[in-house]
Amino acid sequence: MRTPRRRFLGLMLAGTALAATPLRAAEGKIGVVATTGIIADAARQVGGDLVEVKGLMGPGVDPHSYRQTRTDIVALTRADLVLYHGLYLEAQMEELLLKLAKRGNVVAVGEAVPVEQRIGHADYADKFDPHVWMVPDLWAHVVRGVESALAETAPEHAETFAANAEAHLTEIDRLSTYASETLATVPEPARVLLTAHDAFGYFGRSFGYEVIGIQGISTESEAGLDRIKTLVDMLVERDIGAVFVESSVSDRNMRALVEGAAAQGHEVAIGGELFSDAMGQPGTYEGTYVGMIDHNVSTIAAALGGDVPARGMDGKLAAGS
């Protein structure tokens, strides 16, 4: 028996498919719909002037819990190409995306990261940590995946996509070098990154940081009082002086940690706000992939006692970042 939600999706797909006019025909460009802003940025970098990109999830939006709207469904069914992350990041949209994949050009670009480089998780059988964008070297695989998807959609422009991808990958490689060098300036005992949810596993593995999330790899998990108490005790015992909030996750639990440590006579500062599952505001440097990671790396290193250039890698970060 079909559930009401499945019936709704089926009716919406059937209705929009009949009336769908591909964006490429309407705009004269390749119409791309990307689920997250991070993927949308990659599509714009690789596609350049040849693409019209719509990102479904904006700044501060949590992709783990995001549910598609009717407008989203129309956009998805009309697109020449749909790019989503996969690896169960868009958990609430997965049913729709898999249905669309049977009918059209739908690609899970996050799964371009080789299996052997992914991090598994005991709580999620046969699934992987989706937060691969936290490491530029891993994100490079995704950019290649975007290039491949665009080239298959419009093979006549494959050379342009390849050139654009190479230029963007050169920038990502420079970002990787900056991240490695800057994060290495933090004293080893201070390399502890405590955040709202476990989005920084790849970051920790790559750059040699101990990463602790109050919640699991999905924000759908909950942190109980016992978990909060355990983390407060750890902050006090290990003399950890900074924790970090995230732009797309409530800071309620993090504030509880700070207050709990203060009650035990230990001062913990909020080291800054990190971009975990979403980028900054459109039109800003932090609203690009490179700016997002530059901000995170610079904020973490500065808060934990590292040597950070003024306003990041190229001096582009907003004042106070």
C-alpha positions in Angstrom: 0.0 0.0 0.0 1.4 3.4 -1.0 1.8 5.9 1.8 0.1 9.4 1.5 3.6 10.9 1.0 4.4 8.5 -1.8 1.1 9.2 -3.5 1.7 12.9 -3.2 5.2 12.6 -4.8 3.8 10.4 -7.6 1.0 12.8 -8.4 3.4 15.8 -8.4 5.9 14.0 -10.6 3.1 12.9 -13.1 1.6 16.4 -13.2 4.8 18.3 -13.6 6.2 15.9 -16.1 3.4 16.6 -18.6 3.8 20.4 -18.4 7.6 20.5 -18.0 9.5 22.6 -20.4 13.3 22.1 -20.1 15.1 25.1 -18.8 17.6 24.8 -21.6 14.9 25.5 -24.2 13.4 28.3 -22.2 16.6 30.1 -21.3 19.0 29.2 -24.1 21.4 27.8 -21.4 21.8 24.4 -19.7 19.3 24.4 -16.9 20.9 22.9 -13.8 19.2 22.4 -10.4 21.5 21.6 -7.5 20.3 20.5 -4.1 22.9 22.3 -2.0 24.6 25.7 -2.4 28.0 24.0 -2.3 27.1 21.9 -5.4 25.5 24.9 -7.1 28.8 26.8 -6.7 30.7 23.9 -8.3 28.2 23.9 -11.2 28.6 27.6 -11.8 32.4 27.4 -11.6 32.5 24.5 -14.1 29.6 25.6 -16.3 30.4 29.3 -16.5 28.2 31.3 -18.8 26.8 28.2 -20.4 24.6 27.2 -17.4 21.7 28.6 -15.5 22.0 27.1 -12.0 19.3 27.0 -9.3 20.3 25.9 -5.8 17.4 24.6 -3.6 19.1 25.1 -0.2 20.4 28.5 0.8 22.5 29.8 3.6 21.7 28.4 7.0 19.7 25.5 5.6 20.3 22.0 7.0 20.3 19.5 4.1 19.8 16.5 6.5 16.3 17.7 7.3 15.3 19.7 4.3 12.1 18.6 2.6 11.3 19.6 -1.0 8.6 22.1 -1.7 6.1 22.0 -4.6 8.2 24.7 -6.3 11.3 22.5 -5.9 9.6 19.5 -7.5 8.6 21.7 -10.5 12.2 23.0 -10.9 13.7 19.5 -10.6 11.4 18.0 -13.2 12.1 20.8 -15.7 15.9 20.8 -15.3 18.2 19.6 -18.0 20.4 18.3 -15.2 19.9 17.6 -11.5 22.9 17.5 -9.3 22.6 16.2 -5.7 25.2 15.1 -3.2 24.1 11.6 -2.3 25.7 9.6 0.5 22.4 10.1 2.3 23.0 13.8 2.9 19.6 14.8 1.5 17.9 12.2 3.6 14.3 13.6 3.4 14.6 14.1 -0.4 16.1 10.7 -1.2 12.9 9.1 -2.3 12.1 11.8 -4.7 15.6 12.0 -6.1 15.7 8.3 -6.8 12.4 8.5 -8.6 13.7 11.3 -10.7 16.9 9.4 -11.5 14.8 6.7 -13.2 13.3 9.3 -15.5 15.9 11.9 -16.3 19.5 13.2 -16.0 20.1 13.1 -12.2 23.6 12.6 -10.8 24.8 12.1 -7.2 28.1 13.9 -7.5 29.2 13.4 -3.9 29.5 9.7 -4.8 32.4 10.6 -7.1 34.6 10.4 -4.1 36.2 6.9 -4.2 34.7 4.4 -1.7 38.1 3.8 -0.2 38.4 7.4 0.8 35.0 7.7 2.4 34.4 7.4 6.2 31.9 4.8 7.3 29.8 5.1 10.4 28.7 2.4 12.9 25.3 4.0 13.3 24.5 4.0 9.6 24.9 0.5 8.0 26.1 0.6 4.4 26.2 4.4 4.4 29.1 6.9 4.6 29.8 10.3 6.2 28.6 12.7 3.5 30.7 15.7 4.6 33.4 15.3 2.0 33.5 19.0 1.1 35.4 19.7 4.3 38.6 18.6 2.6 39.5 20.3 -0.7 41.3 17.3 -2.0 38.1 15.2 -1.6 36.0 18.0 -3.1 38.1 17.9 -6.2 36.6 14.5 -7.0 33.1 16.1 -6.8 34.1 18.9 -9.1 35.3 16.3 -11.6 31.9 14.6 -11.2 30.1 17.9 -12.0 32.3 18.3 -15.1 31.5 14.8 -16.3 27.7 15.3 -15.7 27.8 18.6 -17.6 29.8 17.1 -20.5 27.4 14.3 -20.8 24.5 16.7 -20.9 26.0 19.0 -23.5 29.0 17.2 -25.1 29.4 20.1 -27.6 30.8 22.2 -24.7 32.9 19.5 -23.1 36.2 21.3 -23.8 34.9 24.5 -22.1 33.8 22.6 -19.1 37.2 20.8 -18.9 39.0 24.2 -19.0 36.8 25.7 -16.4 37.1 22.7 -14.1 40.9 22.9 -14.4 41.0 26.5 -13.4 38.7 25.8 -10.4 40.8 22.8 -9.4 43.9 24.9 -9.4 42.2 27.3 -6.9 41.1 24.3 -4.8 44.6 22.9 -4.8 45.9 26.3 -3.5 43.2 26.2 -0.8 44.3 22.8 0.2 47.9 24.0 0.7 46.7 27.0 2.7 44.6 24.8 4.9 47.4 22.3 5.6 50.0 25.0 6.4 47.7 27.2 8.5 46.1 24.4 10.6 49.6 23.0 11.3 50.5 26.2 13.2 48.1 25.2 16.0 49.9 23.6 18.9 49.3 19.8 18.8 47.6 19.7 22.3 45.1 22.3 21.2 44.0 20.5 18.0 40.6 19.6 19.3 37.5 20.7 17.3 34.2 20.4 19.2 31.2 21.4 17.1 27.4 21.0 17.1 27.3 17.8 14.9 29.9 15.4 13.6 30.4 17.2 10.2 34.2 17.5 10.5 35.3 13.9 10.4 37.1 14.2 7.0 38.6 17.4 8.2 40.0 15.8 11.3 41.4 12.8 9.5 43.1 15.0 6.9 44.6 17.7 9.1 45.3 15.8 12.3 42.6 17.2 14.6 40.5 15.4 17.1 36.9 16.1 16.2 34.0 15.8 18.6 30.4 16.5 17.6 27.6 16.8 20.2 25.3 15.1 17.7 26.1 12.4 15.2 26.8 12.8 11.5 23.2 13.7 10.9 21.5 16.6 12.7 18.5 14.4 13.0 20.2 12.6 15.9 19.7 14.1 19.4 22.1 14.9 22.2 20.9 13.8 25.6 21.7 15.3 29.0 24.3 12.5 29.7 26.1 13.4 26.4 26.2 17.1 27.4 27.5 16.3 30.9 30.2 14.0 29.5 31.4 16.7 27.2 31.4 19.3 29.9 33.6 17.1 32.1 35.9 16.6 29.1 36.3 20.3 28.5 37.2 20.9 32.1 39.5 17.9 32.5 41.4 18.6 29.3 41.4 22.4 29.7 39.9 23.0 26.3 39.2 26.7 25.9 37.2 27.0 22.7 34.2 25.3 21.0 32.5 26.2 17.7 28.9 26.8 16.6 27.6 26.1 13.1 25.7 28.3 10.7 23.1 25.6 9.9 22.6 24.0 13.3 21.1 25.5 16.5 23.6 26.7 19.0 21.5 25.6 22.0 23.6 22.5 22.9 26.8 24.5 22.5 25.6 27.2 24.8 24.8 24.4 27.3 28.4 23.2 27.2 29.7 26.7 27.8 27.4 27.2 30.8 28.1 23.8 32.2 31.8 24.4 32.1 31.4 27.8 33.7 29.5 26.2 36.5 32.6 24.1 37.2 34.8 27.2 37.1 36.2 26.6 33.6 35.9 29.3 31.0 35.1 28.1 27.4 34.8 30.6 24.6 32.8 30.3 21.4 35.7 30.2 18.9 33.5 31.3 16.1 30.7 30.2 13.7 31.7 27.6 11.1 30.0 26.8 7.9 29.2 23.1 8.1 26.4 22.1 5.7 25.8 25.4 4.0 27.9 28.3 2.7 27.6 32.0 3.5 25.3 34.6 1.9 25.1 34.8 -1.9 27.3 37.4 -3.4 29.9 37.2 -0.6 33.3 35.5 -0.6 32.0 33.2 2.1 29.1 32.3 -0.2 31.5 30.4 -2.4 33.1 27.0 -1.7 36.6 28.5 -1.5 35.5 31.3 0.8 33.6 28.8 3.0 36.6 26.6 3.6 39.0 29.6 3.9 36.6 31.0 6.6 36.5 27.6 8.5 40.2 27.0 8.4 41.1 30.5 9.4 38.5 30.7 12.2 39.5 27.3 13.7 43.3 28.0 13.5 42.9 31.5 15.0 40.7 30.3 17.9 43.0 27.5 18.8 46.2 29.5 18.9 47.5 29.2 15.3 49.1 31.7 13.1 46.5 33.1 10.6 47.0 35.8 7.9 44.8 38.8 8.3 41.4 38.0 6.7 42.4 34.6 5.4 44.1 33.1 2.4 43.9 36.1 0.1 42.6 38.8 2.5 39.1 38.4 1.2 37.3 37.2 4.4 34.8 39.6 5.9 36.1 41.7 8.8 35.6 39.8 12.0 35.5 36.4 10.4 
